[in-house]
C-alpha cells in the first residue's frame, strides 16, 4: 500500500496553505447523521447500547480515513492541521470529547425528574449552539474541538479523494 501524502492545502513541509472551509450545512448534516447512529445504538438493551454509542461518537472521525459515517455520506473529511494526514483515533477522541461529556451528563443528571432533563437539554443546547457559532464565524470553520485537537474539516472538492 502506498504511503498516503498530505492533502492539498498543505505544502511539502506540512505548513498550512489555503485550506477550504467546509460548508456549514454539510457539517451540520454529517453530525446529525452521526447523532442518529448514536441514537440507534442507544436502543440496544442494557449498558451495551449507550457504551457503543458513546464509543462511536468519540472515535467516529478516526474511522474510514478521517471520515465518520456521516462525513462519508456528505463528503467531508477531518485532517490534521499539523501533518495534513487524516484524523486518527486520538485526535477524534480529543475533538469529540465534549459530546462524550454531554452523554455522561445525561446519565448523571437525566434520572432527576424534570430538573435533570432540563439541565441536560440546557447543557446540550449551550454546547451545540457555541460549536455552531464557532463553525459559522471562524475563518477555517474550526469548532472548539478542532482547535484543541489540531484538526480541520475539509470538503470533498479540492482534497483529492
N, C-alpha and C positions, 0 to 999 in steps of 0.2 A: 504494500500500500504506500503510495507516495506521501511524502511529508506535506502537511497542509500549510499553505502560505497564508500570511495575514491578508485580510480582505482589503479591497480598495478603501481609501480613506486613511491608510497608514503608509508611511514611506518605508524605505528599507531599514531604517533604524528603529522602526516601531513608533515614531512620533506621529501625532495626530495631524492629518492634513485637513481636508474639508469633509467632515462626516455628515451624511444626510440625516435629517431629522425624520423619524418615523411619524406617520400620520396619527394624530391623537385618537381619532375614531377607530382606526385599525388596532391601536394598542388597547383601547377600551374593550373592543370586541374579543381580542385574543385573551385578555384577562377574564372576561365574562365566561368564555368557553372553559377556561381553566377552573374557575369557581364552580361551574356546573358539573365538571368532572369531580371536584372535591365533594360537592353535594351528593352526587351519585354514590361515592364511597361511603358517605355518612349513613346511607340507607342500609349498609351491611350490619348484621347484628353484633352485639357486644362491643368491645373496645376495638375490634379489628378494623371496622369501617372508619371511625374517626382517626385512628392511627395511620391507616393507609392514606386518607385524605390529607392529613397534615404532612405526611412524608412527601406526597406528590407535590403539594404546593411549595414545599421547601426546595426540592431538587428539580422541579419541572424545567427550569431554564437551562439546566445542565444536560438534559436529555437531547437526543436527536441532533447532535452537533450545534448546540446553542439554541435549540428551539423547544419550547413546551409544546404540547399538542395544540393548544390554542394558537400559538405563534406560527406553528407549521401550517395550520389551516389558513390563517390570514396572510402568511407570507412575511413574517418578521423573524429576526434573529438577534440574539444577545451576544455581543462580543466584548472582549476585554479592552479597556481603554489603554492599557499598557502594551499589550502584545498584538492586539488585533485578531487574536485567535478566538474561537467560540468559547462562550461561557462554560466554565467547568462546574462541578458539583459544589465546591467550596464557595465560589462566587455566587452561585444560585442560592445557596443557603443563606449567605450574608444578605443578598439583595431582597430576599423574600422572608427574612426572619420576622419582620413586623406582622406579617399575616399569620405566622405560627403563634406569635404572642397574642394576637386577637382571638385565635381559636382557643388558646389556653384561657383567656379571659372569659370566653363563652362558657367553658366548662367550670370555671371557678365561680363566676357570678350568675350564670344563667339559671341556676336552680332556684334562686331567690324569686319568689312570686312578684310579678310586676316590676319592682325596682331593678332586679337583676337583668331582665330583658331590656329595660330602658337604658341601663348603663352599658350593656353590650351594644345595643343599637347606637348609642351616642359615641362609643369608642370607635366602632366601625365607620360611622359617618365622618368623624373628625379625620381619621387616618386616610380613608379613601378620598375625602374632599381635598386634604392637603396634597396628597400624591397627585391627584388630577390637576390641581392648580400648578404644581411644580412641572408636570409634564407639558402643560399648555404654555407656561410662561418662560421656561428655561430655553436658552438658545439651542441646546442639543436635545431638549426633551428629556432631561435626566430627572428622575424622581429621587427621593431621599435614598432609597435602596440602591439605586445606580451609583449615586455619589459615594456611598460607603464602600460598595463592592468594587468600584472602579470599572463599571460596565456601561455599555451603550446599546440601545435597541436600534437596529438598522432595518430599513425597508428592503423588500425583495429587489427592487430595481437598483442597479448600481453596485451590488456586492458580489456578483459572480457566483451565484449558487443555483 
